[in-house]
């Protein structure tokens, strides 16, 4: 039954993400806008799913393949921070939510682990070879008292100050909503 529920939630997230992409396709000529990120939240039964999408520029300050040791270290530090949901989302303790799984992806992460020879070749590339890279993170929680989950304090902009605007779309038993968060307004009411 758990796998069926999880499949339904992943389906909801996928549909939600497709709707989000379709809504913004006409607004953006590029895949993303620096300073902006998206958060998709689905609450179903005792499960809470959170998916975060951000341009790499917001997270590490660049989007090209890492060329220096400090850039590789910045990517690894960002991945490490994104793998710690307790640092990014403050959930009410009364909801008794427990992080079950966390997945973080970025095309930059694979290159942060290449050998030195690859880094030398990457360093020789021109800026024209740079592409837009993103970070994506998925968080899966189980909450023993989900009815107590009335708000989420989002710490992403504090942790990654390059993120100036966070567009949040959520689905919960109370309905759907879309809200924009900024560094001065970081609480999502569910």
Phi, psi and omega in degrees: 000323180300315181296323178296313178300316181296321177298320178296316181294317177298323177296316177299317178297319180296315179296317179301315180295321178295317178297318179299314181297316180296320180298324185263354182300320180283341182274333187235132177275335179256173183291337183200170179236128179298141181090345180247148177214167181234146177228126177247130184230130177231128175245122180218119183060232180262015182253138174236125178244134177230131177233130184242132177233130180209143169300144179300330180304321180293330189267312185241353177089004176204166181234353181279168176298143183300135182247343183229166177298320181294326177291320176297319179294323178297319178295314180297321178294321178294315178299316179300315180295318180293339178275005180243080185302332180295337177277343188254331184226124175257111180261147179302132181299331180296337180283344178050054179271139180235128177291126181261311178216153176221131177232133179231134180225145171196138176296340178288332185296318180299321182285340178291344182252007178294163177283169185300325180300318177296320180296322178297318179294319178300320182296331180283346179294150177275164178297339179294339180277354183289146179235169175278120180245148181237162167248138175230134178226141179234131182237131181240123180239153167241131184242122181291330180233062187302332180295341178274358179276087184258343180202162175225128174270118184266116183261007184301317182289331176289317182287324181235084187297347175291348177268111184257343184213128181237114177270121183246129172239132183225151174233124178216174177303338179278354178123191179256150175208157174230129182219147176256128177251149178227169179305333179271350180222098188241010182257128175258118176271129181263000000 
